């Protein structure tokens, strides 16, 4: 995570404003625009959807991209630049605006509009590691494999929770509940929380195998170029000690599982491999001192 020279105040900026940020906190967006425009030549873009967002980044030319938005907007920008194979040569800046800002904060970006905008103008580039999976997805911070405890029932068009065929017929709901109790499940289904049977391999070495149910698996950035992996086995009686390892490649396989990467939930998949790319992307952060 090396820091390099500060940026010139005369840099040309492409300010891409996520529409969600504009709806959520228009005042912070206005403040960020004012601070950035006062310190550099700016071109402001207000994309109305993912395609316009991608097009704006692709056509940035020599301008330094600045994303005004929440963690999802930051993730979208990094993912797009990665898939365009332009991430290594691009220094990305972000002014966090919105409800979900924990990822940006954990990466060293101020979560206040004024401080973040000043960091864009006066900050330094920090090179950060990236987790890239075998479907070309990226993880900026950390990922977690089950349980995902915030799964909610699907909602209908009017926002109401979807109702199954047993609605209004208590006797049918009772029979359905009895059948679910008597028929054994084939493992953890997508969206359920509970122990899963997964094989976790770190640099080709098995950390835990399918014969050991696990409560959770987490992968987070460690020292430069490696990831820290922690597996929490399902405990019976006394709490089981977590298993830990470090490595550049992490493969998880087994029954269908979902995983949370940064702020997004993906899956279900049967297997996924993540590889650490050292110093794969650059982010503007405040200068130290």
Secondary structure, 3 states (H helix, E strand, C coil): CCEEEECCCCCEEEEEECHHHHHHCHHHHHHHHHHHHHHCEEEEECCCCHHHHHHHHHCCCCCEEEEEECHHHHHHHHHHHHHCCCCCCCEEEEEECCCCCHHHHHCCCCCCHHHHHHHHHHCEEEEEEEEEECCCCEECCEEEECCCCCCCCCECCCCCECCCCCCCCHHHHHHHHHHHHHCCCCCCCCCCCCCEEEEEEECCEEEECCCCEEEEEEEEECCCCCEEEEEEECCCCCCCCCEEEEECEEEEEEEEEEEEECCEEEEEEEEEEEEEEEEEEEEEECCCC
